[in-house]
Amino acid sequence: MSQVSFEAESERPNTERSTLETAGAAPRGKKSVLGVLIDSVDYDAAVDRILRAARQRQPLACCPLSVHTLMTAVLDDEQRYRLNRLDLVVPDGQPVRWALNWLHGVGLVERVYGPELMLRLCAAAGNEAPIYLYGGNQAVVDELEHRLKSRFPDLRIAGSEAGRYRSLSRTESEELATRIRRSGAALTFVGLGCPRQEVFAYEWRERLSMPIVVVGAAFDFHAGRVPQAPQALQRAGLEWAFRLAHEPRRLWRRYLLLNPIFVALLGLELAGLKRFDAGTARRPESELRFG
């Protein structure tokens, strides 16, 4: 993470919430996988919670959790602290859903896949919960807006803009927050990639005072720029292989290094040979202000 701007902790917005009731204890409804707290919810529960917050203009930060996102948090104490204080962390990856079921017996029959969650939210939002799109490059976000309008005629898109993919100055941060708030949006989708978008959700939750849903590659998928894996591969937990075959130079480290580590650590946790404590994460010392 280069060229990062810092802001004193005393100057940050109040993003601390009582997500962890006590150090090391998961709040009701959240379960720990490798020390990362995940909500054992399905699509209906996730959509209902996000849209209730949107209609009431209440802040809420939602992260669909893939193996890559989970492992980024496992290997980074500060990122794990951020994720464990988001309001809603849903099992995006099939292996994450399997891990929840194996470790905690929650009985989830389907994952909550970020791109699908985005479509279901758009279908349910209609005109009463306008959305804002933030991320991707300008061509992607323009095509995404066009396709969403065609697919969901009742959906109101209050605004959209490309992501910066760098740290923002204090002035840029305030201008961006003002644009989103004044647009009339009630829900913001963010597609900046991991870990930028998770940092964004953690740090911008109070600034925007509306649900922030990070959806990663959904912008590229729904704009028609990147193909999605066939449903059979998704159900089998092999979406990673499909994506690796299409973007090997960009994704090989993510999948060929992190996936085996995830399997090994999960095996240790399942066997009771290693304990991962959700309360040992380290609070970030400074704000990153990714945008």
N, C-alpha and C positions, 0 to 999 in steps of 0.2 A: 504494500500500500504506500505508494510514493506521493510526494507533494500533498501531504495532508495538512489541512489547517486545523488549529487547535483553539479551543475556547475554554476559559476557566470554568471549573466545575460549579462555582458559585453563580455563574452567569447563565447556566443551562436552564431550559424550561423544566418544570417539575414532571419528570417522566417516571419517578419511582412510585410503584403501586404495590399493594400487599399481595402480589401473586404468590410469593412464598410465604406461607403462614408462619413458619419457623424455619430456621436454617436447616437445610437438609430434608425438609418435609414437603412432599408434594401437596398442593392444594387439592381440595375435593374435585374429582373429575379428571385430574391430570395424573398421568403415569410416567415414570421415569424409564427411559431406554438409554443406557450408557450415560446416565446423568443429565439427559435432556428431557424436559417435561413436555409431554404430548397429551392433547385432549383426545379421549376415546369417543369420537363423534362420527356421525355419518353425514352425507350431503344435506339432508333435510335440517338437521340440527345446526349445522354450520351456516347454511343460508338463512335460516330463521334468526339466528343470533346476530349475524352481520346486518341484515336488513332492519331489524328492530333498532339497532344502534344508529343506522343511517337515517331512519325516519325521525328519530329523536335527536339527531345531530349530536350524538355522543361519540367520544373518541373510542376507538377499538383498533388494535393492531393484530392482523391475522397473517400467519405464515404457513403455507403448505410445506411440509417437511419431507424432503427427499433424503436418500442416503448421503448424497453429497453435502447437503446443507447440514444434516446431523453430524457428519464427520468433521466438517469445518468447525462446528461448535465443540465437539469432543476434543479437538486438537488445539483449541484456542479458548482459554478460560474466560476472556472478556466477551467473546462472541457467545459462549454458553450462558453467561450472565444475561446478555441481552435477550436471547431466545427464551430463557426461563422467566422473563418478565413481560413477554407479549401476552395479550389477552387470549388468543386462540391460535394454537399450534396444531395443525391437523396432519394426519398420516398421508402424505402425498405419494410416497413410494410403496409399492407392494411389499418389499422387505421390511419397511417400517411398520406396516400394518401387521405382517406376520410376527414381528418382534413383540408388538403390543399384545397380540393374542397369546403367544408362547410364554411371555414373562408374566402377564397379568390376567390371562383368561377373560379378556373383555368381550370376545366373540364378535368382533367387527367382521362383517361379510363383504365389505367393499372399502377401498381406500377413498380418500377425498383428494382427487387429482386436481392440481391447481388450474390447468387449462379448462377442465370440465366445470370446476367450481366457478370460474369466471363466467362461462356461458350461462350457467344456472342463475347466477346473480343478475346478469343482464336480462334474462328472460323474466325474472321475478320483479326486478326494480321498476320497469316501465317508466312512467313519467313522474312518479312520486319520489324517486330516489335518483336524481341525475348523477352521472358518473364523470370522473375526470381520468384521462389516460396520461401517465407520465412514464416515459422510458423509450427504449429503442432509438433508432435514428429517425429523421423526419419522414423518409419514404415509408418506413415500416409503420409509424404511428398514423400517417395519413391513410394508408391502405387499410389498416386495422379499423380506423374510425368508419371508413366507407363500408367495409364488410359488416361491421356490427350494426350500422344503420339499416343495411339491406336485410339482415337476418332478423332484427328486432325492431320493427317499425315504430313501436311505442316507446322505445328506449330514448331517453334524452341524454345526449352527450354534452355536458356543460363546457368542456374544453379538453384540449390535448396538446402535448408538446414533447419533443424529444428529450431524452436524458442527457446529462452532461458527461457522465462517467469520469468524474474527477471531484475533488473536494471543492465546495462552494465557499465563497467569501461570505462574511456576515451580511453584506448588502444583498448579494445574490440570493441568500437563504431567505431573507425577509421578503424580497420581491417575489420569489417563487411561492412562498406561503400565502402572500397577499393575493396573487393571481388565482390560486386554487380556491381560497376561501371566498373571494368576490365572484367567482364564476357561477356560484349557486349550486355547486356540486355537493352531494351528500355522501359520496363514496369515491375513493381514489384507488385506482389500480396502478401498481408500480411494477415495471419490468426492467430492472437494472442489473439482473444477474446476482448470483451469490458471490460474496457476502454483502455487497453494497446495498441491495434492497432490504435485507434484514436489519442492517444498521439504520437505514432510512426509516423503517417502520418503528423501530425503538426510539429514535431521536425526534421524529416528527409527529408522533402520536398526539401530543398536547398542542403542538403548533397548529395542526389542522382541525382538531376537534371533530373528527368524522372517522369512519372506518377506513383504514388503509389495508389493502389486500395485496400482498406481493405475489406475483404470478410467474416470474422468471421467463421461460421460453414461450409462454402463452402468447406474447405479443407476436413473435415470429411465426408461431404455428397458425394463429388465427388470421394473420396477414398473408398467409400463403407463401411465406419465404422459406420455411423449413418444414419438411414432411414429418408427420407424426407416425409413430410405430403402429403397425396393425394391432387390432384389439387382442388377438390371440397372444401376441408377444407381450402386450401390456399386462394381461391377466396372469401370464406366467412369470412376471417379474423380469422380463428380458428387454424392456424398453431401452435400457442402457446399451445393449449390444447393437440394436438398430441405430441408435444415435451415434455410437462409436464408429460404426461402418460408414456413416454419412459425413462425419466430421472428425476423422481420426487425429489430425494434427492438433486440433483445439482441445479435444476431450480425452485423449489417451491417459494423461496423468490422473484426471478425475476418476476414471473408471478402473484402470488397471492397477492403480496404487491404493485408492481409498476403499474400493469395494472389498478386496481381500482383508484389509485391516478391520473393516466393519464386521465381516463374518467371523474373524478371529476373536475380536473383543466380545461380540454377542455370544459366541460359544462359551467364553469364560464366564460371562454373566449368567447364562443359562445353567451352567454346571455349578454355579455357586463358588467359583474359584476367584472371582474378583468382584468387588463392590464399587459401583460408581455413584458417588454422592452428588445429588443435584445442588446441594447447598455450598459446595466448595468453589464455585465459580468466582472469578475476581471482577469486581466492579470496574468498568472502564474509567480510566483517570481523566480522559479528555474526550471531547466530542469530535467526531470525524466529519460530519456534515456532508455526506455523500449526496450527489445529485446527478 
